[in-house]
Amino acid sequence: MTAQPTLKTERLILRPCVASDAEAIERLVSDIEIARHTLNIPHPYPQGGAADWIARHAGAFEKNEEIVFAIVTRSGELVGAIGLVPKKHDVAELGYWIGVPYWNRGYASEAARAVVAFAFDELSFHRVEAAHFSRNPASGRVMQKIGMRHEGTLRQAVKKWNEYLDTEMYAVLRGEWPAG
């Protein structure tokens, strides 16, 4: 694959992030609720952090280290981001965040379903897995809606803001897809 593709769903366009997305991304991820529910987003979010993050995407894609999509409504409003991180053994890890003003609209499930289909159909992964903090059951509902199975709880597996947190592990196999 030479260029990162754009994926389309009924309500969304999943496309590569571009420099002009930085302001909207920074505004959305600066909400403490986003940082609270994600492992790698800091709070306070650094000024210019989104531009730096976006600048790394093309190189990460070319090296097969990560593929990140901006989640944009059909009207052009950026609502979040979603991505895949290839791992060993034909496994990819799915991760996503949706800006707080856009919660409870089904955007995460719609985007995740499209990205998992892309992972199996275009990238030939065998397994797609995802995890969420136990204190964020809404993310688990997204995983369940797209056909992922709960595989267990990792007790105090990560440390965020000096607190050890449990994480819930989910996965779906290519043979179980299409799902949801």
N, C-alpha and C positions, 0 to 999 in steps of 0.2 A: 504494500500500500504506500503510495507516494505522498498523498496529501490527506490530511484528516478530513473525513467526510462530514456532512451535515445530515442529521436524522430528523425526520418529520413525523409528528403524531397528529392526532385530531386537533389538539389545541396548542401544541408546542413545536418549536424549532430548537433542536439541540445542535449547536454549531460551535466551532472553535471560538474561544474568547479572543477579543481584539482589544487593542489599547484603549479604545473609546469606552469599553465596559468598565474600566477601572473605577471611575467615580461611583457608579451604581453598585458595584461589588463592594467597595469600601464602605459605602453607606449601609448596606445590608448586613455585612459581617461585623460591623462595629457594634451591633446590638449584643448585649451580654448574653442573651438567650441562645444566640448562635454559637458563641464560644463555649457556653456551658454544656452544650450537647454535642460538641465535636472535639476530637482529640487534638488536632493540630492547628486550630484557629485560636490565636491569643486574644486576650482582652486586657487592656485596651488594644485595639487593632492599630498597628503603626501607620502613620500617614505615608502614603506611597507604597504600602505593602501590596496592594492589589496590582499595581503596575508592575512591580517586581515579580509577583507570582505569575501574571500573564506572560511576561517576557520569557519565563522558563518553559512554557508549554510546548512550543515548537520543537525545541531541542529534546525534551523528554519524549515527545511523540516519535521523533526520528530515531531515538535510541531504544524504542520499545520499553520505556520505563514507566510511562503513564500516558493516558489519554483523557483529556478534560474537555467537557462540553459546557458552554453557557446554556442555561435553560431560559428560553425566551418565549413569551407568548406570541401568538400569531400577529398580535398588534404591535409587537416589537419591544415589549416591556421585559427587562431582565428580572427574573424572579429567583434565580439560584444557580447552582452548578452541580455537575455530576461527573463522575469519572471512574475509570478502571485502572488498577495497577496490576500489571502482569506479575505473576509469581512463578515459582518452579512447578513442574508437573502439570502444565496446561491448566493452571488455576489463575483466576483473576479475582481481585478484591474490588468490590463495588463500594463507592462512597458518594455521599451527596449532602447538600444543605439547601434549604429553601428559606428565603427571607421571611421574617416573622409576619409582615403584612400579608403574605401569601399562604400562610399555613391553612390547613383544613380545606383546601380546594382540589385535592387530588393530583397536584402537579408532581409531587415526588413519585407517586406510584406510576403515573403515566410516563414520566421520564425514565424511571428505573426499568420499567417493562421494555421500553425501546432499546435501552443500553444493554440489557441482558440479552435480548434477541440479537443485537449486533455482535455481542461477545461470542455467542454460539454460532450464528449463521455466517458471519464475515471473518471473525478472528479465530474460529475453530477451537475455542477453549472447551475443556471438558467439564469444568466446575466454576461456578461463580459464587463467591462467599461474601458475606458482609457481617458487620458487628455493630451493635449500638450499646450505649451505656444503659444499664438496667433502669435507671431513673428516667429514661426517654422511651416509654412504651409506644409512642406514636410512630417512631422509626421502625419498631418491630412490626407494627401493623402494616406499614408499607411493604416490608419484606414478605410478610405473610400473603398480602394481596397479590404479589407477583409470583407466588408459588414457591417461595423459599421455605425450607423446613428449619425449625429450631433444632439445633444440634447440641446445645448445652449452654451452661453459664460458666464463665471463667471468673472465679472469685478474686476480687481485688487485683485484677490483671493489669490495670493501667493506673497511672498516677496523674491526676489533673488538679492543679492548684493545691498541692499538698494534701490531697485526699485520694485514697485508694478506692477505685471504683470497680464494681462488677460489670462485666460485659456479656451480652447475649450474642451467641454465634448462630448464624443462619447460612444456608447454602442451597443451591439448586444445581442439579447435574444436567448435562446436555440431554440425556435420555429421558428426563422428566419434563422437558420443554417441548412445546409451548405450554405455558402455565398461566394461571390467573385468569 
